[in-house]
Amino acid sequence: MVIALIVTPLAIAEAGTVHGTVMNGTTGKPAAGIELTLVQLQGGMQEIAHSKSGAQGEFTFDHPGLGAQPMLVRATYHRVNFNKALPPGTSTAHVDIYESSEDAKTINVPLHVVIFQPKGATMIVGEEYQIENKSRPPVAFYRSEGSFDFALPEKGELQQVSAAGPAGMPVVQLPIDKKHNRYSIAFAFRPGPSSVRFSYELPYPENAATVKIPTIYPRSRLLIAAPPSMQISSEGLTLDGQEQGMNLYGRQDVPAGTLVAVSVSGTAPAPDTNAGAEQQGQQGRDAQQGGGESAGVRIQQVPGRLDVLKWPLIAGFVFVFTLGAILLARRPVVAIAGPAPETEKIQAQKKSKPAVAAASNAPAAPTNGASSLAEVDAAIGTSLDALKERLFRLELRHQAGTISEDEYAQERARAEKVLRDLVRG
């Protein structure tokens, strides 16, 4: 019986065939005549086959790479992409599509988070908007001229923008310049929770500044996070506690169109010289796991409420896109939506910028010995979460100037090895 369970997925992988259905999540009915594309994740999101769903939404793809390498099926409906991951060994796929709406009331924005990180004479600011789509019947909110608007403070220089659908995978977006430091992205917000994340740089002379944060969406809660070495004050802003070394400040129900003036001062956290045996022990464990972090400041894990802000602070969102592709490939239940015209732009941007990486303190995903796919997926997810945490910590150290360029490059190289191991795993 055990041998049969092992041989079956191998036979599927060798067969190179996947059968699936497309369902319209708005109507609850099979979707016929939907254009489908088989995308190979390795080598830059290459389109390798095309098909169309039948009368009952059924489709079939035949390709030698199916089952042997990570791929995804992309369904394009009304110029919006709906993707479904095909991990190695997969033989079936269910793709949900949705009717589109241009009604802005389809979504609401309950939370706006801002995090400050000094970097010498400049300051890196990461922002995230959490978005909800509770439409009934369920529809996807999308506008080709821009589905989500955001604005930067005066003198802010935009770095990168990403958006994530209900699956939580950040995907790089190309911002639409609306002038006067206002931008938009043409992202399809599917039913469920989504997020938009971006980072920018501000002048920070003499370690002090007044940052006027624009708010666009009504009734949002504003949450600001900063290291304790910084002082934060603003009208209506109250201390909301401290979690794992980050001070939190909150303000409820900020009216749309408000410029929230936040006084910011202070420097980046000083290196932790008392990490001692704990840090050495951690480094020893990291070395055994193939991804030790060099000696230096030990930045604590970001609080759970701030987990959403790890990605915006990581320079080079192309790495986010790369890691997201791995997430798509390795987890069996992943589906994201995005506008069709963005595909070629994302590929071009991916090729134009180098990836940023950092070492993980997590063991590589096991290649054998797991009793079920669920255990394998859990191990992979743990490794990726730990890699994300380590990457965030490394980037903060790099931006704060508490790690040398040589050490930074070494950690990036170690992380690339961890990623390769995860892909092979």
C-alpha positions as CSV (number, residue, x, y, z in Angstrom):
1,M,0.0,0.0,0.0
2,V,2.8,2.4,0.9
3,I,4.6,1.7,-2.3
4,A,1.4,2.3,-4.3
5,L,1.0,5.7,-2.6
6,I,4.5,6.6,-3.6
7,V,4.4,5.3,-7.1
8,T,1.0,7.0,-7.9
9,P,2.2,10.6,-7.8
10,L,5.3,9.7,-9.7
11,A,3.1,8.2,-12.5
12,I,1.0,11.3,-12.5
13,A,4.2,13.4,-12.8
14,E,5.4,11.4,-15.7
15,A,2.0,11.5,-17.5
16,G,2.3,15.3,-18.0
17,T,-1.4,15.8,-18.0
18,V,-3.7,17.9,-15.8
19,H,-7.5,18.0,-16.0
20,G,-9.5,20.8,-14.5
21,T,-12.7,22.9,-14.3
22,V,-13.4,26.6,-14.3
23,M,-16.2,27.8,-12.1
24,N,-17.8,31.3,-12.1
25,G,-17.7,32.2,-8.4
26,T,-20.3,34.9,-9.0
27,T,-23.0,32.7,-10.6
28,G,-21.9,29.4,-9.1
29,K,-22.0,27.8,-12.5
30,P,-19.3,26.2,-14.8
31,A,-17.6,28.7,-17.0
32,A,-17.4,27.8,-20.7
33,G,-15.2,29.3,-23.3
34,I,-12.6,30.8,-20.9
35,E,-9.1,31.3,-22.2
36,L,-6.6,29.3,-20.3
37,T,-2.8,29.5,-20.2
38,L,-0.3,27.1,-18.7
39,V,2.5,29.0,-17.2
40,Q,5.9,27.6,-16.2
41,L,7.2,29.4,-13.1
42,Q,10.8,28.5,-13.5
43,G,12.7,30.7,-16.0
44,G,10.5,33.9,-15.7
45,M,6.8,32.9,-15.9
46,Q,6.9,31.5,-19.4
47,E,3.6,30.7,-21.2
48,I,4.0,27.2,-22.6
49,A,0.5,26.1,-23.6
50,H,-3.0,27.5,-24.2
51,S,-6.5,26.0,-24.0
52,K,-10.2,26.9,-23.6
53,S,-12.8,25.6,-21.2
54,G,-15.5,23.4,-22.6
55,A,-19.3,23.6,-22.1
56,Q,-19.1,22.4,-18.5
57,G,-16.0,24.4,-17.7
58,E,-13.7,21.4,-18.3
59,F,-10.1,21.7,-19.7
60,T,-7.0,19.6,-20.2
61,F,-3.4,20.4,-20.5
62,D,-0.7,18.1,-21.8
63,H,2.9,19.0,-21.4
64,P,6.0,17.0,-20.4
65,G,6.8,19.4,-17.6
66,L,3.5,18.9,-15.8
67,G,3.9,17.0,-12.6
68,A,7.7,17.4,-12.7
69,Q,8.0,21.1,-12.0
70,P,5.9,23.9,-10.5
71,M,3.4,25.5,-12.9
72,L,0.2,27.4,-12.7
73,V,-3.0,27.7,-14.8
74,R,-4.1,31.2,-15.6
75,A,-7.7,31.9,-16.6
76,T,-8.3,35.2,-18.3
77,Y,-11.8,36.6,-18.0
78,H,-12.8,40.2,-18.9
79,R,-9.1,41.1,-19.0
80,V,-8.5,39.9,-15.4
81,N,-6.2,37.0,-14.6
82,F,-7.3,34.3,-12.1
83,N,-4.5,31.9,-11.3
84,K,-4.3,28.4,-9.8
85,A,-1.1,26.8,-8.7
86,L,0.0,23.3,-9.9
87,P,2.5,21.8,-7.5
88,P,4.6,18.9,-8.7
89,G,2.5,15.7,-8.8
90,T,-0.8,17.6,-9.3
91,S,-3.3,16.0,-11.8
92,T,-6.4,18.2,-11.2
93,A,-7.0,21.9,-10.9
94,H,-10.1,24.0,-10.0
95,V,-10.0,27.6,-11.1
96,D,-12.5,30.2,-9.8
97,I,-13.2,33.3,-11.8
98,Y,-15.5,36.2,-10.9
99,E,-17.5,38.9,-12.7
100,S,-15.9,42.3,-12.4
101,S,-17.3,45.5,-10.9
102,E,-16.1,49.1,-11.1
103,D,-18.1,50.2,-8.1
104,A,-15.7,51.5,-5.5
105,K,-18.1,50.4,-2.8
106,T,-17.2,46.8,-3.6
107,I,-14.2,47.2,-1.2
108,N,-13.6,48.9,2.1
109,V,-10.3,49.7,3.8
110,P,-10.4,49.0,7.6
111,L,-6.7,49.4,8.4
112,H,-3.8,51.6,7.3
113,V,-0.4,50.8,8.7
114,V,2.7,52.9,8.6
115,I,6.2,51.8,9.8
116,F,9.2,54.1,10.1
117,Q,12.9,53.0,9.8
118,P,15.7,55.6,9.9
119,K,18.6,55.2,7.5
120,G,21.1,57.9,8.1
121,A,20.1,61.1,6.5
122,T,17.0,59.5,5.0
123,M,14.1,57.4,6.4
124,I,12.5,54.4,4.9
125,V,8.7,54.3,5.3
126,G,6.6,51.2,4.6
127,E,2.8,51.4,4.3
128,E,0.1,48.8,4.0
129,Y,-3.6,49.1,3.4
130,Q,-5.7,46.1,4.3
131,I,-8.7,45.8,2.0
132,E,-11.9,43.8,2.3
133,N,-14.2,42.6,-0.5
134,K,-17.4,41.3,1.1
135,S,-19.5,41.7,-2.1
136,R,-22.7,39.6,-2.4
137,P,-22.9,38.1,-4.9
138,P,-19.1,37.8,-4.9
139,V,-17.4,39.9,-7.6
140,A,-13.9,41.2,-8.3
141,F,-13.3,44.9,-8.1
142,Y,-11.2,46.1,-11.0
143,R,-10.6,49.3,-13.0
144,S,-8.1,49.4,-15.8
145,E,-7.2,53.0,-15.0
146,G,-6.5,52.1,-11.4
147,S,-8.4,50.1,-8.8
148,F,-6.6,51.4,-5.8
149,D,-5.3,54.9,-5.2
150,F,-2.6,55.9,-2.7
151,A,-0.5,59.0,-2.0
152,L,2.9,59.8,-0.6
153,P,4.0,62.6,1.7
154,E,5.7,65.6,0.2
155,K,9.3,64.7,-1.0
156,G,8.5,61.0,-0.8
157,E,10.3,58.9,-3.4
158,L,8.4,55.8,-4.2
159,Q,10.5,52.6,-4.2
160,Q,8.2,49.6,-4.9
161,V,4.6,48.6,-4.8
162,S,3.1,45.1,-4.3
163,A,-0.4,43.8,-3.8
164,A,-1.7,40.5,-2.4
165,G,-5.0,38.7,-2.8
166,P,-6.7,36.3,-0.4
167,A,-3.8,33.8,-0.8
168,G,-1.5,36.4,0.8
169,M,1.2,36.3,-2.0
170,P,2.7,39.7,-2.7
171,V,3.0,40.4,-6.4
172,V,4.9,43.4,-7.8
173,Q,2.7,46.1,-9.3
174,L,3.6,48.9,-11.7
175,P,2.2,52.1,-10.3
176,I,0.2,54.5,-12.4
177,D,1.5,58.0,-11.9
178,K,-1.5,60.3,-11.1
179,K,0.9,63.3,-10.6
180,H,1.5,65.3,-7.4
181,N,2.8,62.2,-5.5
182,R,-0.5,60.3,-6.1
183,Y,-0.5,56.8,-7.6
184,S,-2.8,54.0,-8.5
185,I,-2.5,50.3,-9.3
186,A,-4.7,48.3,-11.6
187,F,-5.2,45.2,-9.4
188,A,-8.2,42.9,-9.3
189,F,-9.5,42.6,-5.7
190,R,-11.2,39.2,-5.5
191,P,-13.7,38.4,-2.7
192,G,-12.0,38.1,0.6
193,P,-9.1,40.0,2.2
194,S,-6.4,41.7,0.2
195,S,-3.6,44.1,0.8
196,V,-1.5,46.8,-0.9
197,R,2.0,47.5,0.3
198,F,4.5,50.1,-0.8
199,S,7.7,51.7,0.5
200,Y,9.3,55.1,-0.1
201,E,12.2,57.2,1.1
202,L,12.0,60.6,2.8
203,P,14.7,63.1,3.7
204,Y,15.6,62.8,7.4
205,P,18.0,65.6,8.2
206,E,19.3,65.8,11.8
207,N,17.3,62.7,12.7
208,A,14.0,64.6,12.8
209,A,11.1,65.3,10.5
210,T,7.4,66.0,10.3
211,V,5.7,63.5,8.0
212,K,2.3,64.4,6.7
213,I,0.6,61.1,5.9
214,P,-2.3,61.4,3.4
215,T,-5.4,59.4,4.1
216,I,-7.7,58.6,1.2
217,Y,-10.2,56.0,2.5
218,P,-12.9,56.8,5.1
219,R,-13.2,55.2,8.5
220,S,-9.8,53.5,8.4
221,R,-7.8,52.8,11.6
222,L,-4.3,54.2,11.4
223,L,-1.6,52.1,13.1
224,I,2.0,53.5,13.3
225,A,5.0,51.4,14.3
226,A,8.5,52.5,15.1
227,P,11.5,51.2,17.1
228,P,11.7,52.5,20.7
229,S,14.7,54.6,19.8
230,M,12.3,56.9,17.9
231,Q,9.9,59.4,19.3
232,I,6.5,59.7,17.6
233,S,3.7,62.2,18.3
234,S,0.6,63.4,16.4
235,E,-2.8,64.9,17.3
236,G,-5.2,62.1,18.1
237,L,-2.5,59.4,18.1
238,T,-2.3,57.3,21.3
239,L,0.3,54.7,22.4
240,D,-1.1,51.3,21.6
241,G,1.5,49.2,23.4
242,Q,4.7,47.6,22.6
243,E,5.3,44.2,20.9
244,Q,8.7,42.6,20.6
245,G,10.6,45.8,20.5
246,M,8.3,47.9,18.4
247,N,6.2,50.8,19.7
248,L,2.7,50.9,18.3
249,Y,0.5,54.1,18.0
250,G,-3.1,54.1,16.9
251,R,-5.8,56.5,15.8
252,Q,-9.4,55.4,15.1
253,D,-11.7,56.5,12.3
254,V,-9.4,58.9,10.4
255,P,-11.6,60.9,8.0
256,A,-10.8,60.6,4.3
257,G,-8.7,63.5,2.9
258,T,-6.9,64.1,6.2
259,L,-3.3,64.9,6.3
260,V,-2.0,63.3,9.5
261,A,1.0,65.3,10.6
262,V,3.4,63.0,12.5
263,S,6.4,64.3,14.3
264,V,9.2,61.8,14.1
265,S,12.7,61.9,15.7
266,G,15.4,59.6,16.7
267,T,17.8,57.1,15.2
268,A,17.9,53.5,14.2
269,P,18.2,51.0,17.1
270,A,21.8,50.6,18.4
271,P,23.5,47.2,17.9
272,D,22.7,44.7,20.7
273,T,26.0,44.0,22.3
274,N,24.4,41.8,25.0
275,A,23.0,39.1,22.8
276,G,25.7,36.8,24.1
277,A,25.3,33.1,24.3
278,E,21.8,33.2,22.9
279,Q,23.0,34.8,19.7
280,Q,26.0,32.4,19.4
281,G,23.7,29.4,20.0
282,Q,21.3,30.6,17.3
283,Q,24.2,31.1,14.9
284,G,25.4,27.6,15.6
285,R,21.9,26.2,14.8
286,D,21.8,28.4,11.7
287,A,25.1,27.1,10.5
288,Q,23.9,23.6,10.8
289,Q,20.9,24.4,8.8
290,G,22.8,25.9,6.0
291,G,22.0,29.6,6.5
292,G,23.8,31.3,9.5
293,E,23.4,35.0,10.0
294,S,26.6,36.9,10.6
295,A,27.4,38.6,13.9
296,G,25.8,42.0,14.5
297,V,22.7,43.6,15.8
298,R,20.0,41.2,16.7
299,I,16.7,42.6,15.6
300,Q,13.7,41.0,17.3
301,Q,10.9,39.3,15.5
302,V,8.3,41.8,14.3
303,P,5.0,41.7,16.3
304,G,2.2,39.6,14.9
305,R,0.1,42.7,14.2
306,L,3.0,44.0,12.1
307,D,3.7,40.8,10.2
308,V,2.0,42.5,7.2
309,L,4.8,45.0,7.1
310,K,7.8,42.7,6.6
311,W,7.6,42.8,2.8
312,P,7.3,46.6,2.2
313,L,10.6,47.2,4.0
314,I,12.6,44.7,1.9
315,A,14.5,46.6,-0.9
316,G,14.0,45.0,-4.3
317,F,10.4,43.7,-4.5
318,V,11.5,41.5,-7.3
319,F,12.6,39.1,-4.5
320,V,9.0,39.2,-3.3
321,F,7.8,38.2,-6.7
322,T,10.3,35.3,-6.9
323,L,9.5,34.0,-3.4
324,G,5.8,34.4,-4.3
325,A,6.3,32.2,-7.3
326,I,7.7,29.5,-5.0
327,L,4.8,29.9,-2.7
328,L,2.4,29.5,-5.7
329,A,4.2,26.4,-6.8
330,R,4.5,24.6,-3.5
331,R,1.2,25.2,-1.8
332,P,-1.8,23.3,-3.1
333,V,-4.5,25.9,-2.3
334,V,-3.3,29.2,-3.8
335,A,-5.2,31.5,-6.2
336,I,-4.6,35.1,-7.0
337,A,-6.2,37.6,-9.3
338,G,-4.5,40.3,-11.3
339,P,-5.1,42.4,-14.5
340,A,-4.0,40.7,-17.6
341,P,-2.0,43.6,-19.1
342,E,0.4,43.5,-16.2
343,T,2.0,40.2,-17.1
344,E,4.6,41.5,-19.6
345,K,5.3,44.5,-17.5
346,I,6.1,42.4,-14.4
347,Q,8.3,40.2,-16.4
348,A,10.2,43.2,-17.7
349,Q,10.6,44.6,-14.2
350,K,11.7,41.2,-12.9
351,K,14.5,41.1,-15.4
352,S,15.6,44.7,-14.9
353,K,16.3,44.5,-11.1
354,P,18.5,42.1,-9.1
355,A,16.9,40.0,-6.4
356,V,17.5,40.7,-2.8
357,A,17.9,37.7,-0.5
358,A,18.8,36.7,3.1
359,A,19.6,33.5,4.9
360,S,17.0,31.5,6.7
361,N,17.2,30.0,10.2
362,A,14.8,27.3,9.2
363,P,15.6,23.8,7.9
364,A,15.0,23.1,4.3
365,A,11.8,21.4,3.5
366,P,12.1,17.6,3.7
367,T,12.4,15.7,0.4
368,N,11.3,12.4,1.9
369,G,9.9,10.8,5.0
370,A,6.7,12.9,5.3
371,S,3.6,10.8,5.7
372,S,1.3,13.1,3.7
373,L,1.3,16.1,1.4
374,A,-0.1,18.2,4.3
375,E,3.1,17.5,6.3
376,V,5.3,18.5,3.4
377,D,3.3,21.7,2.8
378,A,3.5,22.5,6.6
379,A,7.3,22.1,6.5
380,I,7.6,24.2,3.4
381,G,5.4,26.9,4.9
382,T,7.4,27.0,8.1
383,S,10.7,27.3,6.1
384,L,9.3,30.1,4.0
385,D,7.9,32.0,7.0
386,A,11.3,31.8,8.8
387,L,13.1,32.9,5.6
388,K,10.8,35.9,5.4
389,E,11.5,36.8,9.1
390,R,15.2,36.5,8.6
391,L,15.1,38.5,5.4
392,F,13.2,41.3,7.1
393,R,15.7,41.4,10.0
394,L,18.7,41.4,7.6
395,E,17.3,44.2,5.5
396,L,16.6,46.4,8.6
397,R,20.3,45.8,9.7
398,H,21.4,46.8,6.2
399,Q,19.3,49.9,6.1
400,A,20.4,50.9,9.6
401,G,24.0,50.5,8.6
402,T,24.8,47.9,11.3
403,I,26.0,45.2,8.9
404,S,28.9,45.5,6.4
405,E,28.3,45.2,2.7
406,D,30.4,42.0,2.7
407,E,28.3,40.4,5.4
408,Y,25.2,41.5,3.7
409,A,26.3,39.9,0.4
410,Q,27.2,36.7,2.2
411,E,23.8,36.5,3.8
412,R,22.1,37.1,0.5
413,A,24.1,34.3,-1.1
414,R,23.1,31.9,1.8
415,A,19.4,32.8,1.3
416,E,19.6,32.0,-2.4
417,K,20.9,28.5,-1.5
418,V,18.0,28.1,0.9
419,L,15.6,29.0,-1.8
420,R,17.1,26.6,-4.3
421,D,16.9,23.9,-1.7
422,L,13.2,24.7,-1.1
423,V,12.5,24.5,-4.8
424,R,14.2,21.2,-5.1
425,G,12.6,19.9,-1.9
